[in-house]
Amino acid sequence: MRKVLVVGGGYAGFYTAWKLEKKLRTDEASVTLVDPRPYMTYQPFLPEVTAGSIEARHVAVSLRRHLPRTHLIVGSVVHIDHAHRLANVRPADGPEQELPYDTIVITAGAVTRTFPIPGVADDAIGIKYVEEAVATRDRLLTAFERAATLPPGPERRKLLTVTVVGGGFTGVEVFGEMLSLATALLKHYAELSVDELDFHLVELRDRILPEVAAEPARWVVRHLEKRGARVHLGASLVSAKNDHILLSDGTEYDNHVLVWVAGNQSNPVVARHTDLPVDRAGLFRVRTDLRIGTPDAAIPDAWAAGDNAAVPDLASDSPGGSFTVPNAQHAVRQGKRLAKNIVADLRGRKVKPYRHHSLGTVATLGLGKGIFQYRRIVIKGPLAWLMHRGYHVLAIPTWERKVRVALVWAAALFYGRDIVSLLSVQHPRAEFIAASLGARQRREAGEPTEPVAAGAPAHFPAQVPDPHELTGDHIAGSRSHPG
Ligand SMILES: Cc1cc2nc3c(=O)[nH]c(=O)nc-3n(C[C@H](O)[C@H](O)[C@H](O)COP(=O)(O)OP(=O)(O)OC[C@H]3O[C@@H](n4cnc5c(N)ncnc54)[C@H](O)[C@@H]3O)c2cc1C
């Protein structure tokens, strides 16, 4: 039996493994998938998670549940020695392992691109993972609670200030959704007014949304400005130190939530830790059939797709050719083509080239607002937003996830979105430690140490560890290692 190793269970990796499970005979090959997360993240829904319109766990597709025939290793591939068909895997626990394979599929995606701008590493957050979307949502919701207790003034305004750096597809979607959430929240906070919201979108180029034509992109800028936002075109972030934003156009202000979505860069394991060939951008050189190699010479048993590969775009009519855009539309289809080609290769059949004509671009700009473009057809507003939701609810893998997402949307039609912040889950032991410390102080003062909570069950005291065992290290540890 041949051993197929899939590195990364995101879009391309999940679909490759899913289709391999369906197509491979049980005695033909075994499939192992390695990913540090045991779930595939449906990234196009992250802006809606940030806005509280989608439940966080619903965008995470369990690999164990939906890939029952695939052996899952939760860990990171840190090195690939293709000459010896060996991958080094660093699991979540235990020592690094050497994993032998016969065929490798590398679909590890890209990582967020950052620059050494003062303050960014300390304060900014990306929107690539579900944890980031949830933390951003909770930070915004908590900011409203805090602002409502303050008198009007600079402190309160700072709490209601949001900056998104990056006016690409992701940046604009996240910005539009956060603005939509903030505006909707105002009706629950009589103390706060719309003039106090301060939303900034910062883009280095002189336009946003390079995925759509110039005029619809200008419309999006006007649309966001009409909703009270400021769009800084041709500007870059110079500093974000101490929550103070300085832009290259001279704009300065105090800021509370800083979201960094200024593009991707190649995955380090692809760019630096393999003997397989990569281009100058650190992406695998891939042929039209998705094998790694050049048009003249394929590297045997090595395949790649998605955001970590430069895949020739056979549907492009640009002279000299180009590469497929790094997006989900391609990653999904490349994953499916890859699985078919691997099976064909195993059975000694001909493999086929990957070709896909873009279905257009659709982006959410907040609840009930969107933009769609397919060639010269542009649709703006609620219809485009419905198209965004319709497309993505059909595109999220598995019926189980589609139903969960759709049910939450349906409930929101009647009850609105959920506006509770769970920021405190990042410090789950804080209350417990405070209670235990209180007990310790009471014991040291010779006072009774019974639990203070009224109605606490009789067995509760027995479950509380001896407060003397809670050292300063425990407390510091619990704060610096949330969860
Ligand atoms: C917020 C957001 C919104 C988006 N919206 C859209 C949209 O509306 N339409 C669209 O077409 N595209 C959209 N995209 C882009 C799209 O999600 C990506 O292009 C797509 O996910 C790429 O798929 P992939 O499989 O190459 O990488 P990913 O889906 O990123 O998967 C890579 C996987 O590899 C894993 N991994 C990384 N390193 C290692 C390692 N060393 N070892 C093992 N595993 C590893 C990661 O944990 C991850 O699970 C969006 C992206 C974002 C961030």
The ligand as a Tripos MOL2 file, in Angstrom:
@<TRIPOS>MOLECULE
LIG
   53    58     1     0     0
SMALL
NO_CHARGES

@<TRIPOS>ATOM
      1 C1        -10.6140   36.3760    6.1650 C.3       1 LIG1
      2 C2        -10.4730   35.7220    4.8220 C.ar      1 LIG1
      3 C3        -11.5250   35.7650    3.9210 C.ar      1 LIG1
      4 C4        -11.3960   35.1600    2.6740 C.ar      1 LIG1
      5 N1        -12.4640   35.2110    1.8080 N.ar      1 LIG1
      6 C5        -12.3620   34.5970    0.6220 C.ar      1 LIG1
      7 C6        -13.4720   34.5940   -0.2790 C.ar      1 LIG1
      8 O1        -14.5120   35.1560    0.0240 O.2       1 LIG1
      9 N2        -13.3350   33.9470   -1.4610 N.ar      1 LIG1
     10 C7        -12.1800   33.3040   -1.8050 C.ar      1 LIG1
     11 O2        -12.1110   32.7140   -2.8950 O.2       1 LIG1
     12 N3        -11.1180   33.2950   -0.9900 N.ar      1 LIG1
     13 C8        -11.1760   33.9170    0.2210 C.ar      1 LIG1
     14 N4        -10.1020   33.9060    1.0760 N.ar      1 LIG1
     15 C9         -8.8590   33.2270    0.6670 C.3       1 LIG1
     16 C10        -8.9280   31.7330    0.9150 C.3       1 LIG1
     17 O3         -9.4460   31.4480    2.1720 O.3       1 LIG1
     18 C11        -7.5510   31.1130    0.7320 C.3       1 LIG1
     19 O4         -7.0830   31.4290   -0.5460 O.3       1 LIG1
     20 C12        -7.6220   29.5990    0.8880 C.3       1 LIG1
     21 O5         -7.9100   29.2880    2.2330 O.3       1 LIG1
     22 C13        -6.3190   28.9200    0.4850 C.3       1 LIG1
     23 O6         -6.4310   27.5510    0.7300 O.3       1 LIG1
     24 P1         -5.1550   26.6880    1.1180 P.3       1 LIG1
     25 O7         -5.6200   25.2990    1.2760 O.co2     1 LIG1
     26 O8         -4.0490   26.9490    0.1660 O.co2     1 LIG1
     27 O9         -4.6610   27.2870    2.5130 O.3       1 LIG1
     28 P2         -5.4240   27.3140    3.8990 P.3       1 LIG1
     29 O10        -6.8820   27.1870    3.7260 O.co2     1 LIG1
     30 O11        -4.8860   28.5120    4.6140 O.co2     1 LIG1
     31 O12        -4.9100   25.9870    4.6180 O.3       1 LIG1
     32 C14        -3.5830   25.7690    4.9800 C.3       1 LIG1
     33 C15        -3.5600   24.7480    6.1030 C.3       1 LIG1
     34 O13        -2.2200   24.3150    6.3010 O.3       1 LIG1
     35 C16        -1.9620   24.2610    7.6760 C.3       1 LIG1
     36 N5         -0.5160   24.4010    7.8620 N.ar      1 LIG1
     37 C17         0.2200   25.5280    7.7790 C.ar      1 LIG1
     38 N6          1.5180   25.2470    7.9940 N.ar      1 LIG1
     39 C18         1.5950   23.9140    8.2060 C.ar      1 LIG1
     40 C19         2.6660   23.0300    8.4920 C.ar      1 LIG1
     41 N7          3.9220   23.4630    8.6150 N.pl3     1 LIG1
     42 N8          2.3910   21.7140    8.6730 N.ar      1 LIG1
     43 C20         1.1110   21.2670    8.5550 C.ar      1 LIG1
     44 N9          0.0680   22.0600    8.2870 N.ar      1 LIG1
     45 C21         0.3080   23.3640    8.1060 C.ar      1 LIG1
     46 C22        -2.7860   25.3880    8.2750 C.3       1 LIG1
     47 O14        -3.0530   25.1650    9.6620 O.3       1 LIG1
     48 C23        -4.0450   25.3130    7.4150 C.3       1 LIG1
     49 O15        -5.0120   24.4730    7.9820 O.3       1 LIG1
     50 C24       -10.1950   34.5040    2.3210 C.ar      1 LIG1
     51 C25        -9.1330   34.4640    3.2300 C.ar      1 LIG1
     52 C26        -9.2630   35.0610    4.4700 C.ar      1 LIG1
     53 C27        -8.1070   35.0000    5.4530 C.3       1 LIG1
@<TRIPOS>BOND
     1     1     2 1
     2     2     3 ar
     3     2    52 ar
     4     3     4 ar
     5     4     5 ar
     6     4    50 ar
     7     5     6 ar
     8     6     7 ar
     9     6    13 1
    10     7     8 2
    11     7     9 ar
    12     9    10 ar
    13    10    11 2
    14    10    12 ar
    15    12    13 ar
    16    13    14 ar
    17    14    15 1
    18    14    50 ar
    19    15    16 1
    20    16    17 1
    21    16    18 1
    22    18    19 1
    23    18    20 1
    24    20    21 1
    25    20    22 1
    26    22    23 1
    27    23    24 1
    28    24    25 2
    29    24    26 1
    30    24    27 1
    31    27    28 1
    32    28    29 2
    33    28    30 1
    34    28    31 1
    35    31    32 1
    36    32    33 1
    37    33    34 1
    38    33    48 1
    39    34    35 1
    40    35    36 1
    41    35    46 1
    42    36    37 ar
    43    36    45 ar
    44    37    38 ar
    45    38    39 ar
    46    39    40 ar
    47    39    45 ar
    48    40    41 1
    49    40    42 ar
    50    42    43 ar
    51    43    44 ar
    52    44    45 ar
    53    46    47 1
    54    46    48 1
    55    48    49 1
    56    50    51 ar
    57    51    52 ar
    58    52    53 1
@<TRIPOS>SUBSTRUCTURE
     1 LIG1         1 GROUP 0 **** ****
